[in-house]
Amino acid sequence: MLKDKNMSYTKLMDIKAKETAEYLIEHEIYKACEWALDDDTFKNLEGDEYNEAHSYLMANVARHIANKLNVTTNKYYDE
């Protein structure tokens, strides 16, 4: 019975972690990257160029966060 409770608790923590990550990506990292690209160096980016730069920056920010937390990432990991 205790094992089932622990598994349930772990699953709940996984769900909360995923929800928190989605919130941070949408509300914090996305906006921070927009702010970072709101610089004279990047003012000339439009349309697809801007979207590609923003996506690239977000991926790099996420990678740096993972490195700071000493997390090994694997894009092929399947939840």
C-alpha positions in Angstrom: 0.0 0.0 0.0 2.8 2.4 0.8 4.4 1.8 -2.5 1.2 2.8 -4.3 1.0 6.0 -2.3 4.6 6.9 -3.2 4.0 6.2 -6.9 0.8 8.3 -6.7 2.8 11.1 -5.0 5.5 10.9 -7.6 3.0 11.0 -10.5 1.4 14.1 -8.9 4.8 15.7 -8.6 5.4 15.0 -12.3 2.1 16.6 -13.2 2.8 19.7 -11.1 6.3 19.9 -12.6 4.9 19.8 -16.1 2.3 22.4 -15.3 4.9 24.7 -13.7 7.2 24.3 -16.7 4.4 25.2 -19.1 3.6 28.3 -17.1 7.2 29.4 -16.9 7.7 28.9 -20.6 4.6 30.8 -21.6 4.7 33.6 -19.0 8.3 34.1 -18.0 10.8 32.7 -20.5 8.7 33.7 -23.6 8.3 37.3 -22.3 12.0 37.5 -21.2 13.1 36.5 -24.7 10.8 39.1 -26.2 12.4 41.7 -23.9 15.9 40.5 -24.8 15.2 40.9 -28.5 13.8 44.4 -28.0 17.2 45.8 -28.5 18.6 48.0 -31.3 20.7 45.0 -32.5 17.5 43.0 -33.2 15.0 45.8 -34.1 15.3 45.0 -37.8 14.0 41.4 -37.4 10.6 40.8 -38.9 8.2 37.9 -39.4 10.0 34.5 -39.8 13.4 36.0 -38.9 12.1 37.3 -35.6 10.2 34.0 -34.9 13.4 32.0 -35.6 15.5 34.2 -33.5 13.0 34.1 -30.6 12.7 30.2 -30.8 16.5 29.9 -30.9 16.9 32.2 -27.9 14.2 30.3 -25.9 15.9 27.0 -26.6 19.3 28.4 -25.5 17.8 29.9 -22.4 16.2 26.6 -21.5 19.6 24.8 -22.1 21.3 27.3 -19.8 18.7 26.8 -17.1 19.1 23.0 -17.4 22.9 23.5 -17.1 22.6 25.8 -14.1 20.4 23.2 -12.4 22.9 20.4 -13.4 20.1 18.6 -15.3 21.0 16.3 -18.2 18.5 16.7 -20.9 17.5 14.1 -23.6 15.1 15.3 -26.3 14.3 11.7 -27.0 13.0 11.0 -23.5 9.4 10.0 -23.7 7.1 10.8 -20.8 
